[in-house]
Amino acid sequence: MKTVLCYGDSNTYGYNPENGFRYPADVRWPGVLRGLLGPDYTVVEEGCNGRTTVFDDPEEGWKNGLDYLKPCLNSHKPVDVVILMLGSNDLKRCFGASASDIADGAGVLAGTIREFCELKQGFAPAIILVSPPHIGPGIGSSPFRYAFDGDAIDRSRAFADEYRRVAAEKGCVFFDAASVAVASEADSLHLTAESHRKLAEALAEIVRKL
């Protein structure tokens, strides 16, 4: 049985933009992925609302994705595939990060995954580096508008090129979530249920090929 670790933020957790709760397991993309891949795979959901790549949140510093990465990998080893989708929260105005900075942060995580797993489980997992979905055009009126400037939209649209660069540097498989998934009009940040399904379908194809 192969283990697929889905490491991300609220869009991996399955935050429902319509009510602020969580989508059911069979709606959020890791759950849909589990159903598509079948009994030969264990799919581990590791999504945390507000998680960043390498930045310490000024109010909730424990959401730094790098800090929890090694304990997470060690808990679920042996890990065969890691699907890494982080960066949306790095767009918050408090971090002042460019798309390039954010992609480089994701690259730090990818490098850590490879090095740590080689040490602790004897081999490196395949890493699918996913550039996050675009921030929607209505972020200025979103419930999350206090955290994001308007230029977060343009920076998110630069993600794909920067993440593709980092994936090549780190030996990862690249996928652009924005090619299949869109943020809900309810908050311009979190995925619609349909987008969860489309994202899972696209990632399932990649995992099978791996």
Helices and strands as residue ranges (DSSP letters): E 2-8, H 10-13, H 29-37, E 41-47, G 61-63, H 65-76, E 81-85, G 89-91, H 99-120, E 126-131, G 139-141, H 152-157, H 159-170, E 173-176, G 177-179, H 193-209
